[in-house]
Amino acid sequence: MSDTAQAKEKLASDFRAVMDDIDALMTATTNKADTEVKALRERIQDRLSGAKEKLLDAQHEAIQRAKDAATATDDYVHAKPWQAIGVAAAVGLALGVLIGRR
């Protein structure tokens, strides 16, 4: 499994745990003493903080990958401009043929 897939699964797991804690908190607030409610709230806050951090990390990683891809594309176009023009022309031709068939 790729790092991205593992990160997605971990994030989904964390959010499921948060939702379970919220459900437990709702049940506890109607039936339990103050100390249990406080402990549940602290646990939820800790998990939410962790999930937010992971979400921000995933966002930063996605932004960095997009920047790296843009840089690699720019470097390729500067290093091999004629090949880049050829690829762009081929893609344009293929799109033109597909659009023309409709």
C-alpha positions in Angstrom: 0.0 0.0 0.0 1.4 3.4 -0.9 2.2 6.1 1.7 -0.7 8.2 0.5 -3.2 5.3 0.8 -1.9 4.5 4.3 -2.2 8.2 5.3 -5.8 8.3 4.0 -6.7 5.1 5.8 -5.1 6.4 9.0 -6.9 9.7 8.7 -10.2 7.9 8.1 -9.6 5.7 11.1 -8.9 8.8 13.2 -12.1 10.5 12.2 -14.1 7.3 12.9 -12.6 7.3 16.4 -13.5 10.9 16.8 -17.1 10.2 15.7 -17.2 7.3 18.2 -16.0 9.6 21.0 -18.5 12.2 20.1 -21.3 9.6 20.2 -20.0 8.4 23.6 -19.9 12.0 24.8 -23.5 12.6 23.8 -24.5 9.5 25.7 -22.4 10.4 28.7 -23.8 14.0 29.0 -27.3 12.7 29.4 -26.6 10.0 31.9 -23.2 10.4 33.6 -21.3 12.5 36.2 -19.2 15.5 35.4 -15.9 13.7 35.7 -16.7 11.3 32.9 -17.9 14.0 30.6 -14.7 16.0 31.2 -12.5 13.0 30.5 -14.4 12.3 27.2 -14.1 15.9 26.2 -10.4 15.9 26.8 -10.0 12.7 24.7 -12.1 14.2 21.9 -10.0 17.4 21.9 -6.8 15.3 21.8 -8.0 13.3 18.8 -9.4 16.3 17.0 -6.0 18.1 17.4 -4.2 15.0 16.1 -6.6 14.7 13.2 -6.2 18.4 12.3 -2.4 18.1 12.4 -2.5 15.1 10.1 -4.9 16.8 7.7 -2.6 19.9 7.6 0.4 17.6 7.0 -1.4 15.9 4.1 -2.4 19.2 2.7 1.2 20.5 2.8 2.4 17.2 1.2 -0.1 17.5 -1.6 0.9 21.1 -2.2 4.6 20.2 -2.3 4.0 17.3 -4.7 2.0 19.7 -7.0 4.9 22.2 -6.9 7.4 19.4 -7.6 5.4 18.3 -10.6 5.1 21.8 -11.9 8.9 22.3 -11.5 9.6 19.0 -13.2 7.3 19.9 -16.1 8.9 23.4 -16.4 12.4 21.8 -16.4 11.4 19.3 -19.1 9.9 21.9 -21.3 13.0 24.1 -21.0 15.3 21.1 -21.6 13.4 19.7 -24.5 11.2 22.3 -26.0 10.6 20.6 -29.4 9.4 17.4 -27.7 7.1 19.4 -25.5 5.7 21.1 -28.6 5.2 17.8 -30.3 3.4 16.3 -27.3 1.2 19.4 -27.0 0.4 19.2 -30.7 -0.5 15.5 -30.5 -2.8 16.1 -27.5 -4.4 18.9 -29.4 -4.9 16.8 -32.4 -6.4 13.9 -30.4 -8.8 16.3 -28.6 -9.7 17.8 -32.0 -10.5 14.4 -33.4 -12.6 13.4 -30.4 -14.5 16.7 -30.4 -15.0 16.5 -34.1 -16.7 13.1 -33.9 -19.5 14.4 -31.8 
